């Protein structure tokens, strides 16, 4: 049996090596390493895939969030509502701009922002909502957008973990996660469902004026060289990463299907276990399983992690400390929040390996060892 990885990028590369190498050589031969044709080609392809008018590439997912907030013209002290059960980058970008993060509760089944908590979190200083499509599942965007429209708020979708996820509205229409709000953002970190071989990110919008502003901010505040109209930053997706992503984007339907197949097998093997809750699949969201995350009840989680490690099985806790309890946010009043569901989840979640190259032998080995430990407790 092959060594089990949380994400096996080495095996994935081996399958597409010829295509990747050819794409890289085209960039190397052209020497167009910054803003070259590979970047233009990839952003056009991603725009078509997502069904969104504008894709603005940038250096990473955190930059994508920061640039998006900058483009909305928010002022220091303005409030931005976002879940605490997320990776730090979501709220870090808010704090970097001297905006005030307001931490909202999540749904205990989907792990995504609970729209029922939005109304009570809104104040006269609230300007934006940043829902996170966590673990590969879309947040309940229809409800979130209804609240946003009612209160005239911007919505920035953090779609670093659910690229390719289809969201189904109550009318039956579908849109890709990340293309529903005012702006969408994503990351191309190597472990993502669409990952490069280094850092990268992108921003999405259908708004022409906003797209122009986003492009300017990402390029030193200029739309003509040496003429700077806005305070911006330097955030680019380089041509080599774009060439890699162009190859992998073509594989996205195949990659999503492979991840869902792994999730289906996990679901089957853990079905009905009293102390294991498998991932909930919301009817409005086509889960793309960036992570496969279990909820444990009455299980020694640290003991399970140690046991799996002794068997050569990696596992992760995403995330052991909620954002509002991080030292970083003490000055933002984080300790004053009482988010019972968020705290409850951080004590019970565990993520198992999931990626495009997993085989049945590995899956049987993983599930049998998880069940062996839990059943002997």
Buried (B, 14 or more C-beta within 10 A) or exposed (E): EEEBBBBBBEBBBEEBEEBBEEBBEBBEEEEBEEBBBBBBBBBEBBBEBBEBEBBBBBBBBBBBBBBBBBBBEBEEEBBBBBBBBBBBBBBBBBBEBEBBBBBBBBBBBBBBBBBEBBEEBBEEEBBBBBBBBBBBBBBBBBBBBEBBEEBEBBBBBBBBBBBBBBBBEEEEEEBBBBBBBBBBBBBBBBBBBBBBBBBBBBBBBBBEEBBBBBBBBBBBBBEEEEEBEBEBBEBBBBBBBBBBBBBBBBBBEEBBEBBBBBBEBBEEBBEEBEBBBBBBBBEBBBBBBBBBBBBBEEBEBEEBBEBBEEBEBBBBBBBEEBBBBBEEBEEBEBEEBEBEBBBEBBEBBBBBBBBBBBEEEBBEBBBEBBBEBBEEE
